[in-house]
Amino acid sequence: MVKRNRVQFTAIVMFLLIFVALIMVFPFAWMVLGSVKSKSELFAMPIKWFPEVPVWKNYVQVVTKVPFFQFYWNTAKVAVISTAGQVLTCALSAYAFSKLRFKGRDTLFILYLATMMIPGQVTMIPQYELLNKIGLMNTLWTLILLRWFSPFGVFLLRQFFVSIPDSLVEAARIDGASEVRIFARIILPLSKSVVATLVTLTFLNSWNEFMGPLIYLNDQKKYTLQIGIRYFQQMWGTEYTLIMAATTMSLIPIVVIYIFAQKYFIEGIAAAGVKG
């Protein structure tokens, strides 16, 4: 009887998970199918789920009506450099907060984490004034530098670094290894899963960022994808099939990265949450 109840419970849970997954996948599937439909098919009643003949020219029109590949390149540049910088600064900070001993370390760590409670709207105006004074307005470096420091990233890596035995670090120090070598040859190789998690989260956030480019960029040649799609929508607001095609192309790198990093993403979240 117990085994039968367990099987029934598992079946119910699986059914609910599949149901929720289908609900979440439906908008994405509708967008992809809509990107290769004609306008008449998109608004046809009753609904046509699949196009009779895929209209691939929707994608061609997107890249010809606006400098879409320029938007793509700008976004890739911001996302890659932002991710590399944030992972480096967060990893170094997390190593200091977890493996180095200095006065006030824990207090400083708590104060650093406390900045996560400050809403972004509070710092938006001071950041704008500061970047304007140092001449970084309307440059991609504005978006990059703002993402090089992340309390959440430091917290995520520090929680994992704490779980690495101090005996490994002490043994390396006795052998004469420098802190840089310990960090690069011992800590990082043992932290691949959590570092991959931070890389995935940072890249996705940078790729999808909308508010930052909207505030700091006013030159069309420097638009990122999110602002570029908004600009495209302002120009061709009634061309919903083209907007769906543009959005679908913007999501390709995100889907690819998540597919390849999914294993490390789950392992990293679990390790940082349980072992820390």
Backbone as CSV, one residue per row, in Angstrom:
resi,resn,N_x,N_y,N_z,CA_x,CA_y,CA_z,C_x,C_y,C_z
1,MET,0.822,-1.206,0.000,0.000,0.000,0.000,0.865,1.268,0.000
2,VAL,1.928,1.238,0.820,2.825,2.401,0.890,3.497,2.636,-0.462
3,LYS,3.945,1.544,-1.095,4.596,1.664,-2.390,3.629,2.202,-3.435
4,ARG,2.362,1.762,-3.358,1.356,2.226,-4.327,1.089,3.723,-4.142
5,ASN,0.986,4.162,-2.904,0.763,5.582,-2.638,1.942,6.430,-3.114
6,ARG,3.136,5.885,-2.931,4.329,6.620,-3.363,4.344,6.768,-4.880
7,VAL,3.950,5.713,-5.593,3.898,5.771,-7.053,2.857,6.784,-7.504
8,GLN,1.699,6.788,-6.843,0.649,7.740,-7.199,1.098,9.180,-6.941
9,PHE,1.755,9.377,-5.813,2.249,10.727,-5.491,3.279,11.195,-6.521
10,THR,4.188,10.294,-6.899,5.194,10.635,-7.906,4.535,10.966,-9.240
11,ALA,3.523,10.204,-9.609,2.828,10.446,-10.873,2.132,11.806,-10.859
12,ILE,1.517,12.152,-9.726,0.837,13.451,-9.622,1.842,14.591,-9.714
13,VAL,2.977,14.441,-9.022,4.005,15.484,-9.061,4.547,15.652,-10.473
14,MET,4.808,14.546,-11.159,5.321,14.614,-12.525,4.310,15.286,-13.455
15,PHE,3.030,14.953,-13.266,1.993,15.572,-14.096,1.946,17.081,-13.874
16,LEU,2.030,17.515,-12.626,2.002,18.948,-12.326,3.226,19.648,-12.904
17,LEU,4.399,19.006,-12.785,5.612,19.611,-13.333,5.538,19.745,-14.851
18,ILE,5.043,18.720,-15.515,4.905,18.776,-16.969,3.901,19.853,-17.365
19,PHE,2.818,19.951,-16.612,1.789,20.963,-16.897,2.353,22.371,-16.766
20,VAL,3.089,22.619,-15.677,3.691,23.939,-15.464,4.737,24.226,-16.537
21,ALA,5.522,23.205,-16.903,6.540,23.387,-17.936,5.905,23.760,-19.272
22,LEU,4.791,23.124,-19.617,4.108,23.443,-20.872,3.577,24.874,-20.851
23,ILE,3.071,25.314,-19.703,2.575,26.691,-19.589,3.712,27.690,-19.822
24,MET,4.884,27.389,-19.281,6.011,28.308,-19.415,6.623,28.263,-20.817
25,VAL,6.566,27.112,-21.473,7.154,26.979,-22.803,6.227,27.550,-23.872
26,PHE,4.933,27.587,-23.601,3.968,28.005,-24.615,4.256,29.391,-25.196
27,PRO,4.497,30.452,-24.381,4.778,31.768,-24.997,6.010,31.762,-25.895
28,PHE,7.041,31.027,-25.476,8.257,30.944,-26.288,7.975,30.238,-27.604
29,ALA,7.236,29.127,-27.555,6.904,28.388,-28.778,6.029,29.234,-29.699
30,TRP,5.091,29.973,-29.117,4.217,30.833,-29.923,5.024,31.930,-30.610
31,MET,6.011,32.474,-29.913,6.851,33.515,-30.499,7.673,32.963,-31.661
32,VAL,8.280,31.791,-31.488,9.107,31.201,-32.542,8.254,30.867,-33.760
33,LEU,7.082,30.276,-33.549,6.206,29.955,-34.671,5.680,31.222,-35.340
34,GLY,5.384,32.241,-34.517,4.889,33.492,-35.079,5.924,34.232,-35.899
35,SER,7.205,33.974,-35.622,8.260,34.671,-36.355,8.370,34.217,-37.801
36,VAL,7.788,33.059,-38.138,7.836,32.559,-39.520,6.435,32.494,-40.123
37,LYS,5.512,33.275,-39.578,4.169,33.357,-40.129,3.994,34.669,-40.885
38,SER,2.994,34.685,-41.744,2.583,35.950,-42.341,1.657,36.663,-41.366
39,LYS,1.426,37.952,-41.608,0.587,38.715,-40.693,-0.835,38.163,-40.654
40,SER,-1.330,37.717,-41.791,-2.696,37.168,-41.836,-2.800,35.880,-41.033
41,GLU,-1.762,35.049,-41.095,-1.781,33.799,-40.326,-1.651,34.058,-38.838
42,LEU,-0.895,35.090,-38.455,-0.679,35.380,-37.045,-1.977,35.777,-36.355
43,PHE,-2.855,36.500,-37.074,-4.099,36.979,-36.477,-5.318,36.223,-36.992
44,ALA,-5.094,35.080,-37.622,-6.207,34.308,-38.174,-7.069,33.715,-37.064
45,MET,-8.358,33.651,-37.313,-9.305,32.997,-36.413,-10.109,31.992,-37.219
46,PRO,-10.156,30.736,-36.802,-9.505,30.174,-35.606,-7.980,30.180,-35.723
47,ILE,-7.344,30.013,-34.595,-5.893,30.134,-34.525,-5.212,29.075,-35.387
48,LYS,-4.221,29.517,-36.144,-3.362,28.605,-36.901,-2.054,28.436,-36.131
49,TRP,-1.869,27.260,-35.607,-0.686,27.037,-34.773,0.588,26.974,-35.600
50,PHE,0.500,26.416,-36.776,1.693,26.262,-37.614,1.466,26.973,-38.949
51,PRO,2.490,27.626,-39.473,2.336,28.313,-40.759,2.236,27.308,-41.901
52,GLU,1.435,27.654,-42.891,1.333,26.777,-44.054,2.657,26.743,-44.811
53,VAL,3.241,27.917,-44.999,4.562,28.023,-45.630,5.400,28.969,-44.764
54,PRO,6.499,28.501,-44.184,7.317,29.385,-43.332,7.802,30.616,-44.088
55,VAL,7.613,31.768,-43.467,8.014,33.034,-44.084,9.384,33.415,-43.519
56,TRP,10.446,32.875,-44.117,11.803,33.118,-43.610,12.275,34.539,-43.911
57,LYS,11.605,35.220,-44.821,12.032,36.580,-45.146,11.806,37.548,-43.988
58,ASN,11.013,37.128,-42.974,10.854,37.979,-41.790,12.205,38.255,-41.137
59,TYR,13.047,37.227,-41.080,14.377,37.389,-40.485,15.265,38.270,-41.370
60,VAL,15.119,38.119,-42.679,15.908,38.946,-43.591,15.528,40.415,-43.442
61,GLN,14.239,40.694,-43.305,13.794,42.077,-43.157,14.284,42.698,-41.861
62,VAL,14.367,41.888,-40.813,14.833,42.415,-39.524,16.266,42.936,-39.652
63,VAL,17.133,42.163,-40.274,18.547,42.543,-40.346,18.814,43.598,-41.416
64,THR,17.823,43.858,-42.266,18.015,44.887,-43.290,17.368,46.218,-42.911
65,LYS,16.318,46.172,-42.122,15.624,47.409,-41.748,16.382,48.193,-40.683
66,VAL,17.098,47.506,-39.815,17.895,48.153,-38.762,19.262,47.462,-38.702
67,PRO,20.273,48.133,-38.158,21.604,47.489,-38.030,21.601,46.442,-36.913
68,PHE,20.900,45.340,-37.160,20.678,44.342,-36.118,21.980,43.670,-35.687
69,PHE,22.854,43.395,-36.640,24.109,42.739,-36.295,25.010,43.655,-35.463
70,GLN,24.887,44.955,-35.655,25.624,45.898,-34.810,25.111,45.850,-33.380
71,PHE,23.785,45.755,-33.221,23.206,45.604,-31.891,23.696,44.297,-31.248
72,TYR,23.768,43.264,-32.061,24.233,41.962,-31.569,25.680,42.059,-31.082
73,TRP,26.532,42.697,-31.878,27.936,42.823,-31.514,28.106,43.652,-30.249
74,ASN,27.371,44.745,-30.133,27.451,45.576,-28.924,27.038,44.787,-27.686
75,THR,25.960,44.033,-27.804,25.482,43.247,-26.667,26.468,42.156,-26.291
76,ALA,27.035,41.480,-27.295,28.016,40.427,-27.021,29.246,41.000,-26.337
77,LYS,29.705,42.155,-26.797,30.877,42.788,-26.186,30.613,43.128,-24.719
78,VAL,29.458,43.741,-24.452,29.115,44.107,-23.079,28.974,42.862,-22.201
79,ALA,28.282,41.844,-22.703,28.025,40.644,-21.907,29.308,39.881,-21.595
80,VAL,30.176,39.713,-22.579,31.399,38.925,-22.381,32.364,39.646,-21.439
81,ILE,32.627,40.926,-21.689,33.579,41.659,-20.838,33.006,41.855,-19.431
82,SER,31.714,42.116,-19.322,31.086,42.261,-18.009,31.185,40.966,-17.213
83,THR,30.932,39.853,-17.887,30.987,38.556,-17.213,32.407,38.241,-16.744
84,ALA,33.390,38.443,-17.609,34.779,38.168,-17.235,35.219,39.041,-16.065
85,GLY,34.897,40.328,-16.123,35.291,41.230,-15.041,34.608,40.912,-13.730
86,GLN,33.315,40.628,-13.790,32.596,40.337,-12.541,33.059,39.039,-11.906
87,VAL,33.273,38.007,-12.703,33.740,36.731,-12.147,35.111,36.906,-11.503
88,LEU,35.993,37.677,-12.131,37.328,37.884,-11.569,37.266,38.653,-10.253
89,THR,36.574,39.775,-10.222,36.509,40.574,-8.993,35.776,39.833,-7.883
90,CYS,34.707,39.130,-8.227,33.959,38.384,-7.205,34.768,37.224,-6.650
91,ALA,35.502,36.526,-7.527,36.299,35.391,-7.065,37.423,35.846,-6.140
92,LEU,38.089,36.942,-6.499,39.168,37.459,-5.655,38.622,37.935,-4.307
93,SER,37.496,38.629,-4.325,36.890,39.100,-3.077,36.434,37.932,-2.215
94,ALA,35.812,36.938,-2.850,35.343,35.772,-2.105,36.507,35.006,-1.480
95,TYR,37.628,34.936,-2.187,38.812,34.270,-1.634,39.316,35.018,-0.402
96,ALA,39.338,36.340,-0.481,39.795,37.126,0.663,38.862,36.966,1.853
97,PHE,37.563,36.957,1.620,36.593,36.847,2.710,36.515,35.439,3.289
98,SER,37.008,34.442,2.577,36.880,33.056,3.052,38.196,32.448,3.525
99,LYS,39.333,32.814,2.901,40.591,32.135,3.198,41.667,33.040,3.802
100,LEU,41.497,34.325,3.741,42.469,35.230,4.363,41.941,35.719,5.701
101,ARG,42.850,35.880,6.640,42.453,36.336,7.980,42.969,37.760,8.199
102,PHE,42.033,38.665,8.433,42.418,40.041,8.740,41.338,40.650,9.633
103,LYS,41.703,41.654,10.347,40.810,42.273,11.323,39.602,42.903,10.618
104,GLY,38.434,42.597,11.161,37.204,43.158,10.616,36.704,42.488,9.359
105,ARG,37.215,41.291,9.062,36.829,40.620,7.813,35.337,40.333,7.764
106,ASP,34.806,39.710,8.808,33.396,39.332,8.806,32.484,40.555,8.837
107,THR,32.895,41.573,9.579,32.090,42.801,9.627,32.035,43.467,8.262
108,LEU,33.188,43.519,7.602,33.244,44.111,6.272,32.399,43.315,5.285
109,PHE,32.404,41.997,5.426,31.610,41.151,4.532,30.115,41.421,4.722
110,ILE,29.690,41.554,5.981,28.280,41.833,6.259,27.874,43.194,5.702
111,LEU,28.745,44.186,5.882,28.444,45.521,5.355,28.365,45.495,3.826
112,TYR,29.238,44.715,3.214,29.217,44.605,1.751,27.925,43.958,1.274
113,LEU,27.482,42.911,1.989,26.229,42.260,1.623,25.032,43.178,1.864
114,ALA,25.158,44.073,2.838,24.049,44.983,3.145,23.721,45.902,1.972
115,THR,24.689,46.117,1.090,24.421,46.968,-0.067,23.405,46.336,-1.014
116,MET,23.172,45.023,-0.884,22.175,44.367,-1.713,20.768,44.850,-1.381
117,MET,20.584,45.391,-0.186,19.263,45.858,0.232,18.951,47.261,-0.269
118,ILE,19.931,47.929,-0.882,19.704,49.273,-1.406,19.063,49.154,-2.792
119,PRO,17.872,49.717,-2.989,17.226,49.611,-4.314,18.050,50.307,-5.387
120,GLY,18.003,49.762,-6.581,18.748,50.352,-7.682,18.300,51.763,-8.020
121,GLN,17.023,52.071,-7.740,16.520,53.406,-8.033,17.189,54.470,-7.166
122,VAL,17.691,54.063,-6.001,18.343,55.026,-5.107,19.696,55.456,-5.656
123,THR,20.431,54.524,-6.239,21.783,54.812,-6.738,21.805,55.230,-8.203
124,MET,20.652,55.219,-8.846,20.615,55.491,-10.281,21.085,56.908,-10.613
125,ILE,20.585,57.894,-9.903,20.949,59.288,-10.176,22.413,59.566,-9.810
126,PRO,22.893,59.155,-8.628,24.326,59.360,-8.338,25.249,58.688,-9.350
127,GLN,24.907,57.482,-9.785,25.709,56.815,-10.801,25.712,57.600,-12.114
128,TYR,24.564,58.102,-12.484,24.467,58.877,-13.722,25.349,60.123,-13.649
129,GLU,25.278,60.841,-12.523,26.077,62.063,-12.370,27.570,61.739,-12.365
130,LEU,27.956,60.658,-11.683,29.365,60.278,-11.615,29.903,59.905,-12.991
131,LEU,29.176,59.069,-13.705,29.626,58.637,-15.030,29.652,59.796,-16.018
132,ASN,28.737,60.729,-15.842,28.716,61.897,-16.716,29.935,62.787,-16.480
133,LYS,30.339,62.929,-15.215,31.482,63.785,-14.888,32.809,63.200,-15.364
134,ILE,32.916,61.873,-15.354,34.186,61.273,-15.777,34.195,60.954,-17.273
135,GLY,33.147,61.343,-17.992,33.138,61.227,-19.441,32.837,59.857,-20.007
136,LEU,32.083,59.038,-19.279,31.770,57.694,-19.763,30.344,57.562,-20.290
137,MET,29.626,58.667,-20.348,28.262,58.602,-20.864,28.272,58.242,-22.351
138,ASN,27.252,57.508,-22.747,27.076,57.097,-24.138,28.236,56.240,-24.644
139,THR,28.779,55.412,-23.737,29.806,54.442,-24.130,29.428,53.076,-23.566
140,LEU,29.880,52.028,-24.239,29.595,50.675,-23.750,30.325,50.377,-22.450
141,TRP,31.430,51.088,-22.203,32.171,50.864,-20.962,31.359,51.256,-19.735
142,THR,30.390,52.130,-19.907,29.502,52.465,-18.794,28.768,51.228,-18.317
143,LEU,28.187,50.477,-19.248,27.445,49.266,-18.898,28.372,48.188,-18.361
144,ILE,29.598,48.140,-18.880,30.540,47.103,-18.464,31.027,47.332,-17.043
145,LEU,31.465,48.543,-16.753,32.048,48.826,-15.436,31.025,48.691,-14.317
146,LEU,29.777,49.030,-14.585,28.740,48.929,-13.552,28.480,47.488,-13.142
147,ARG,28.862,46.536,-13.980,28.615,45.119,-13.671,29.863,44.396,-13.185
148,TRP,30.945,45.091,-13.025,32.165,44.417,-12.579,32.173,44.108,-11.085
149,PHE,31.243,44.640,-10.353,31.216,44.429,-8.905,29.810,44.000,-8.501
150,SER,29.735,42.869,-7.803,28.436,42.291,-7.469,28.478,41.652,-6.084
151,PRO,27.750,42.205,-5.104,27.677,41.568,-3.781,27.121,40.155,-3.846
152,PHE,26.149,39.931,-4.721,25.589,38.583,-4.840,26.637,37.596,-5.342
153,GLY,27.431,38.013,-6.328,28.473,37.131,-6.835,29.503,36.796,-5.776
154,VAL,29.890,37.785,-4.974,30.839,37.541,-3.879,30.234,36.574,-2.871
155,PHE,28.974,36.777,-2.536,28.307,35.892,-1.579,28.235,34.464,-2.107
156,LEU,27.857,34.307,-3.373,27.725,32.975,-3.955,29.047,32.225,-3.932
157,LEU,30.124,32.875,-4.364,31.428,32.208,-4.407,31.994,32.011,-3.009
158,ARG,31.818,32.982,-2.148,32.356,32.866,-0.784,31.731,31.684,-0.056
159,GLN,30.421,31.467,-0.234,29.756,30.340,0.418,30.348,29.015,-0.020
160,PHE,30.773,28.931,-1.260,31.399,27.687,-1.730,32.847,27.594,-1.278
161,PHE,33.576,28.690,-1.337,34.988,28.671,-0.942,35.153,28.260,0.520
162,VAL,34.190,28.630,1.354,34.256,28.267,2.781,34.254,26.756,2.946
163,SER,33.561,26.044,2.040,33.466,24.591,2.158,34.754,23.875,1.753
164,ILE,35.672,24.561,1.085,36.950,23.953,0.707,37.840,23.888,1.948
165,PRO,38.373,22.720,2.301,39.157,22.585,3.544,40.326,23.566,3.601
166,ASP,40.464,24.217,4.744,41.584,25.129,4.942,42.923,24.400,4.943
167,SER,42.881,23.089,5.218,44.127,22.319,5.250,44.822,22.323,3.890
168,LEU,44.035,22.362,2.801,44.642,22.428,1.471,45.393,23.740,1.278
169,VAL,44.787,24.819,1.730,45.418,26.134,1.596,46.657,26.222,2.473
170,GLU,46.551,25.736,3.707,47.693,25.789,4.623,48.856,24.947,4.115
171,ALA,48.541,23.771,3.540,49.606,22.922,2.997,50.314,23.612,1.831
172,ALA,49.563,24.300,1.011,50.172,25.016,-0.107,51.047,26.166,0.386
173,ARG,50.610,26.842,1.447,51.402,27.944,1.998,52.708,27.428,2.596
174,ILE,52.632,26.273,3.233,53.847,25.679,3.810,54.836,25.325,2.706
175,ASP,54.293,24.891,1.556,55.159,24.550,0.423,55.705,25.780,-0.295
176,GLY,55.306,26.957,0.162,55.834,28.189,-0.411,55.002,28.793,-1.526
177,ALA,53.781,28.300,-1.718,52.920,28.850,-2.778,52.400,30.219,-2.363
178,SER,52.349,31.135,-3.313,51.801,32.466,-3.055,50.282,32.404,-3.041
179,GLU,49.666,33.476,-2.535,48.211,33.509,-2.476,47.611,33.469,-3.877
180,VAL,48.272,34.104,-4.822,47.774,34.096,-6.200,47.802,32.676,-6.769
181,ARG,48.884,31.961,-6.492,48.982,30.591,-7.003,47.978,29.677,-6.313
182,ILE,47.768,29.854,-5.029,46.765,29.054,-4.324,45.387,29.298,-4.915
183,PHE,45.102,30.560,-5.160,43.809,30.923,-5.729,43.625,30.315,-7.122
184,ALA,44.651,30.405,-7.954,44.531,29.963,-9.345,44.659,28.457,-9.514
185,ARG,45.472,27.795,-8.674,45.768,26.377,-8.879,44.983,25.447,-7.962
186,ILE,44.409,25.982,-6.887,43.681,25.126,-5.950,42.211,25.512,-5.855
187,ILE,41.944,26.781,-5.541,40.575,27.210,-5.283,39.718,27.166,-6.544
188,LEU,40.176,27.799,-7.609,39.370,27.857,-8.833,39.104,26.483,-9.458
189,PRO,40.111,25.590,-9.565,39.812,24.264,-10.135,38.776,23.476,-9.341
190,LEU,38.709,23.703,-8.034,37.724,23.009,-7.209,36.356,23.682,-7.226
191,SER,36.257,24.819,-7.888,35.015,25.610,-7.851,34.408,25.787,-9.233
192,LYS,34.634,24.850,-10.125,34.163,25.002,-11.496,32.650,25.150,-11.570
193,SER,31.918,24.375,-10.786,30.458,24.402,-10.893,29.882,25.738,-10.449
194,VAL,30.366,26.265,-9.324,29.808,27.527,-8.831,30.278,28.703,-9.685
195,VAL,31.498,28.631,-10.216,31.966,29.679,-11.124,31.138,29.659,-12.406
196,ALA,30.830,28.464,-12.913,29.979,28.353,-14.104,28.590,28.920,-13.830
197,THR,28.102,28.736,-12.624,26.803,29.302,-12.250,26.838,30.824,-12.306
198,LEU,27.888,31.411,-11.731,28.016,32.865,-11.751,28.190,33.384,-13.174
199,VAL,28.957,32.670,-13.988,29.139,33.061,-15.386,27.785,33.077,-16.102
200,THR,26.987,32.033,-15.892,25.684,31.944,-16.557,24.762,33.073,-16.125
201,LEU,24.655,33.290,-14.819,23.762,34.330,-14.313,24.198,35.719,-14.779
202,THR,25.497,35.982,-14.709,25.997,37.303,-15.100,25.792,37.546,-16.588
203,PHE,26.083,36.540,-17.396,25.919,36.696,-18.844,24.452,36.939,-19.202
204,LEU,23.549,36.174,-18.598,22.130,36.343,-18.902,21.643,37.722,-18.488
205,ASN,22.044,38.179,-17.306,21.617,39.496,-16.849,22.172,40.605,-17.740
206,SER,23.424,40.464,-18.147,24.025,41.477,-19.021,23.371,41.474,-20.398
207,TRP,23.091,40.290,-20.918,22.503,40.189,-22.249,21.086,40.768,-22.270
208,ASN,20.336,40.580,-21.183,18.936,41.001,-21.154,18.733,42.388,-20.550
209,GLU,19.799,43.058,-20.153,19.633,44.340,-19.467,18.973,45.371,-20.381
210,PHE,17.995,46.049,-19.825,17.259,47.055,-20.590,17.408,48.456,-19.993
211,MET,17.293,48.564,-18.672,17.273,49.883,-18.050,18.601,50.613,-18.210
212,GLY,19.720,49.924,-18.026,21.024,50.567,-18.144,21.261,51.175,-19.518
213,PRO,21.132,50.395,-20.601,21.302,50.979,-21.933,20.308,52.095,-22.227
214,LEU,19.094,51.972,-21.697,18.097,53.012,-21.937,18.522,54.340,-21.321
215,ILE,19.192,54.285,-20.171,19.584,55.503,-19.460,20.874,56.082,-20.027
216,TYR,21.852,55.232,-20.301,23.207,55.709,-20.580,23.550,55.825,-22.068
217,LEU,22.754,55.223,-22.944,23.089,55.240,-24.374,22.078,56.071,-25.159
218,ASN,22.570,56.919,-26.042,21.686,57.689,-26.922,22.145,57.679,-28.375
219,ASP,23.205,56.937,-28.658,23.711,56.811,-30.018,23.260,55.466,-30.584
220,GLN,22.578,55.498,-31.736,22.044,54.267,-32.305,23.130,53.234,-32.578
221,LYS,24.331,53.677,-32.949,25.414,52.752,-33.259,25.881,51.974,-32.033
222,LYS,25.522,52.446,-30.837,25.959,51.793,-29.606,24.812,51.087,-28.883
223,TYR,23.658,51.012,-29.509,22.524,50.336,-28.896,22.839,48.853,-28.683
224,THR,22.345,48.324,-27.573,22.371,46.878,-27.360,21.080,46.279,-27.915
225,LEU,20.966,44.961,-27.848,19.826,44.298,-28.468,18.489,44.741,-27.887
226,GLN,18.429,44.861,-26.560,17.148,45.188,-25.943,16.667,46.568,-26.367
227,ILE,17.583,47.536,-26.393,17.214,48.865,-26.862,16.999,48.855,-28.365
228,GLY,17.772,48.050,-29.082,17.606,47.945,-30.527,16.235,47.395,-30.900
229,ILE,15.764,46.389,-30.163,14.431,45.837,-30.430,13.357,46.871,-30.113
230,ARG,13.562,47.645,-29.056,12.619,48.720,-28.740,12.600,49.765,-29.860
231,TYR,13.772,50.103,-30.355,13.876,51.052,-31.465,13.191,50.491,-32.705
232,PHE,13.382,49.200,-32.959,12.736,48.543,-34.091,11.218,48.569,-33.925
233,GLN,10.759,48.347,-32.696,9.321,48.345,-32.438,8.715,49.734,-32.639
234,GLN,9.454,50.769,-32.293,8.968,52.125,-32.518,8.833,52.427,-34.010
235,MET,9.734,51.874,-34.811,9.696,52.118,-36.247,8.646,51.258,-36.957
236,TRP,8.518,49.988,-36.527,7.641,49.038,-37.204,6.711,48.404,-36.165
237,GLY,5.978,49.236,-35.468,5.157,48.767,-34.347,4.072,47.786,-34.727
238,THR,3.558,47.849,-35.946,2.477,46.947,-36.343,2.975,45.648,-36.960
239,GLU,4.278,45.563,-37.204,4.847,44.359,-37.812,5.222,43.359,-36.712
240,TYR,4.203,42.702,-36.172,4.439,41.815,-35.032,5.249,40.586,-35.419
241,THR,5.119,40.139,-36.641,5.913,38.978,-37.065,7.400,39.330,-37.093
242,LEU,7.720,40.560,-37.505,9.116,40.980,-37.520,9.654,41.159,-36.106
243,ILE,8.822,41.680,-35.221,9.240,41.848,-33.827,9.508,40.486,-33.189
244,MET,8.660,39.499,-33.493,8.883,38.146,-32.983,10.162,37.552,-33.544
245,ALA,10.447,37.824,-34.819,11.686,37.317,-35.422,12.905,37.948,-34.755
246,ALA,12.850,39.254,-34.497,13.965,39.930,-33.831,14.169,39.400,-32.419
247,THR,13.082,39.195,-31.702,13.182,38.681,-30.340,13.721,37.258,-30.327
248,THR,13.291,36.439,-31.281,13.783,35.061,-31.361,15.287,35.034,-31.595
249,MET,15.783,35.880,-32.502,17.226,35.922,-32.759,17.999,36.399,-31.534
250,SER,17.406,37.294,-30.758,18.103,37.801,-29.574,18.217,36.750,-28.479
251,LEU,17.345,35.747,-28.503,17.344,34.727,-27.449,18.223,33.521,-27.768
252,ILE,18.731,33.431,-28.983,19.517,32.249,-29.368,20.725,32.033,-28.457
253,PRO,21.585,33.049,-28.197,22.741,32.807,-27.318,22.336,32.390,-25.908
254,ILE,21.245,32.954,-25.402,20.806,32.613,-24.051,20.403,31.148,-23.967
255,VAL,19.627,30.696,-24.931,19.187,29.300,-24.941,20.376,28.356,-25.070
256,VAL,21.306,28.681,-25.956,22.482,27.823,-26.162,23.315,27.736,-24.883
257,ILE,23.569,28.874,-24.257,24.391,28.888,-23.044,23.706,28.122,-21.919
258,TYR,22.416,28.302,-21.778,21.710,27.593,-20.704,21.703,26.084,-20.934
259,ILE,21.571,25.660,-22.175,21.572,24.225,-22.462,22.914,23.595,-22.054
260,PHE,24.016,24.259,-22.402,25.336,23.706,-22.107,25.729,23.897,-20.645
261,ALA,25.199,24.929,-19.988,25.596,25.222,-18.605,24.578,24.738,-17.584
262,GLN,23.529,24.068,-18.025,22.464,23.674,-17.109,22.972,22.770,-15.984
263,LYS,23.805,21.810,-16.349,24.331,20.874,-15.353,25.132,21.607,-14.287
264,TYR,26.057,22.476,-14.716,26.884,23.222,-13.773,26.052,24.214,-12.979
265,PHE,25.020,24.773,-13.610,24.153,25.744,-12.940,23.457,25.105,-11.741
266,ILE,22.868,23.936,-11.943,22.164,23.246,-10.856,23.139,22.808,-9.779
267,GLU,24.280,22.258,-10.174,25.285,21.823,-9.205,25.823,23.003,-8.397
268,GLY,26.051,24.125,-9.050,26.607,25.281,-8.362,25.662,25.868,-7.351
269,ILE,24.377,25.990,-7.706,23.381,26.518,-6.763,23.253,25.589,-5.570
270,ALA,23.200,24.277,-5.823,23.066,23.322,-4.728,24.286,23.327,-3.820
271,ALA,25.474,23.387,-4.403,26.709,23.355,-3.612,26.846,24.611,-2.769
272,ALA,26.585,25.783,-3.353,26.724,27.027,-2.614,25.689,27.146,-1.521
273,GLY,24.506,26.569,-1.750,23.446,26.677,-0.752,23.568,25.678,0.379
274,VAL,24.052,24.446,0.075,24.118,23.400,1.091,25.438,23.414,1.850
275,LYS,26.560,23.442,1.109,27.856,23.352,1.759,28.204,24.612,2.545
276,GLY,27.689,25.787,2.056,28.012,27.021,2.767,27.353,27.082,4.114
